[in-house]
Amino acid sequence: MAARTASFPYRDEESLYLYDGDGTEPGEVLAGSTKLPFAVERVLPVIAHVLGSVSELRRAVPDAEWRVHLDDLDVPWDEEEGYALPGMHDAELIAELGGP
């Protein structure tokens, strides 16, 4: 996780934050969140980075039950790609939005 934290694209934005303790639900081992940026050009790169981090965590703890949400939207799991949203890695779309 240290490498993922170090590679976060914006030092002035919040990355994936993991809560201390056992989570908020009985049997919950891990819980976390992030705050999305206000600048629209930063949203997709931040989402891509955070979902990449959560994908790494899921692969490290594969026998756990995972639920990943973006507000009220369930983010689907794909064995090859991990957690991702449509267009999230589309370089043209990111450039169009003004991202890196």
C-alpha positions in Angstrom: 0.0 0.0 0.0 2.9 2.4 0.6 3.7 2.3 -3.2 0.1 3.1 -4.0 0.1 6.0 -1.5 3.3 7.4 -2.9 1.9 7.2 -6.5 -1.3 9.2 -5.7 -1.5 11.8 -8.5 -2.4 14.9 -6.3 -0.6 15.6 -3.0 -3.3 18.2 -2.1 -6.2 15.7 -2.4 -7.4 12.9 -0.1 -6.4 9.4 -1.1 -7.8 6.2 0.2 -8.3 6.5 4.0 -8.6 3.2 6.0 -10.3 3.4 9.3 -8.7 2.1 12.5 -10.3 -0.8 14.2 -12.6 -3.6 12.9 -14.9 -1.4 10.8 -18.4 -0.4 11.7 -20.3 -3.6 11.2 -20.1 -6.9 13.1 -17.5 -9.1 11.4 -16.2 -6.2 9.3 -12.4 -6.3 9.1 -11.7 -3.3 7.0 -13.5 -0.1 6.1 -12.3 3.0 4.3 -13.3 6.1 2.3 -12.0 8.9 0.2 -13.1 12.4 -0.6 -13.5 13.2 -4.3 -11.9 16.4 -5.6 -14.0 19.4 -6.5 -12.0 20.0 -9.7 -13.7 17.9 -12.4 -10.4 17.2 -14.2 -9.1 15.4 -11.1 -12.1 13.2 -10.5 -11.3 10.3 -12.9 -7.6 10.1 -12.0 -8.5 10.0 -8.3 -11.2 7.4 -8.8 -8.9 5.3 -10.9 -6.2 5.4 -8.3 -8.4 4.6 -5.3 -10.2 1.8 -7.1 -6.7 0.4 -8.1 -5.7 0.5 -4.4 -8.9 -1.3 -3.4 -8.3 -3.9 -6.1 -4.9 -4.6 -4.7 -6.4 -5.0 -1.2 -9.0 -7.4 -2.5 -6.4 -9.5 -4.3 -4.3 -9.6 -1.1 -7.3 -10.8 0.9 -9.3 -12.8 -1.7 -11.5 -14.9 0.7 -13.2 -11.8 2.2 -16.6 -10.5 1.2 -16.1 -7.2 -0.5 -18.5 -4.3 -1.1 -17.2 -1.2 -2.9 -19.5 1.8 -3.5 -19.2 5.2 -5.1 -22.0 7.0 -3.2 -25.0 4.8 -4.0 -23.4 3.1 -7.0 -22.0 -0.4 -6.5 -18.7 -0.7 -8.2 -18.5 -4.1 -10.0 -15.6 -6.5 -9.6 -13.9 -7.9 -12.7 -11.2 -10.6 -12.2 -9.0 -9.2 -14.9 -9.4 -5.4 -14.4 -10.4 -5.3 -10.7 -12.7 -2.5 -9.6 -13.4 -0.1 -12.4 -15.9 2.2 -13.9 -16.6 2.5 -17.7 -14.2 5.0 -19.3 -12.1 5.3 -16.2 -8.9 4.5 -18.0 -9.8 6.2 -21.3 -6.9 8.5 -22.0 -8.9 10.6 -24.4 -11.7 11.2 -22.0 -9.3 12.1 -19.2 -7.5 14.6 -21.5 -10.8 16.0 -22.6 -11.6 16.7 -18.9 -8.2 18.4 -18.5 -6.6 15.6 -16.4 -2.9 14.6 -16.5 
